[in-house]
Amino acid sequence: MLWYVVIELLVLHNPEGREIDINPAEITSLRETAPDDTPGKDLAPGIRCVVGLTDGKYASVVETCQSIRKSITSEIDRLQREEK
């Protein structure tokens, strides 16, 4: 018997435009950056959202937390419709 595992990865981008593929099931938190998150502190310019991952690491991305949350929610809704 042959089994296929399909994982839908969320494609996000770092400030240099490189793609970061993230498994949505591995996301633990989304933190929107604040206007006082100035360069020279912890974040590079252009970072809009810090994505917390289950391995304790973080991905700093240019997408907004709202758009990431919307993508995840849309995918969950789609999968639930397919189950019915």
N, C-alpha and C positions, 0 to 999 in steps of 0.2 A: 504494500500500500504506500502511496506517495502522498505526503502532506506538504502543503504550501503555507508559508507564513507570510502575510503581507503586513508591512508596517508602513503607515502613512507618516512620512516625515514632514515636519514644518520647516520650510526654508526661510531663514532669516538672514540678515546681513550685518557685518561689522562695519565700523566707520570707513574702512578702506574699500567697501563694496564687495568683499569676499563673502561667499555663501556659508552659512552655518546651518547644517541639517540637524534638527532636534526632534527626538521622539516626544510627542506631546504627553505621553504617559510618564515621562521622566521629569516633567516640570513640577516643581514644588511651590514656586512663588513667582510673582511678577511685581517688580517695583518700578514705578514711574519715577523718572529723575525730576528733581526740583530745580527751579531757576538758580538756586544758590549752589548747585552741583557744578562748580566752575572747574575748568581745566587746571591741572596742577594739584588738584585734590586727589580723588580716586578714579575719576572717569575721563575718558578721552572726549574731545569735542564731537558733537553729533550724536552722542548716545541718548536715546529716549527711554529705553527700558532695560532693566537688569533682570535677567531670567535666572531664577534659582533652580538647580538641578538636583536630582536625588543623590548624586555622588558627592554633594557638597560644593561643587564648582558653580561658577556663575558665567553666563554669557551676556556680554554687553552688546546691545543691538540698536540699530537706528529706527526700527519699527516702534510704533507706540504700543504700550501695554494693552490699550483698548483694541487695537487691530489684531494683536496676537490672541487676545481673549475671544474676539469675535470669530477668528479662524477656527479655534479649538471648539467653540460652541457649535458652529456650523457643521463641523465634521462629526461631532457627537450626534447632532440631530439627524444628519444623513444616515449614519450607521443604524440609529434606532428605527428610522423609516424602513431601511432595508430588512431589518429583522422581522417586520410584520408581514 
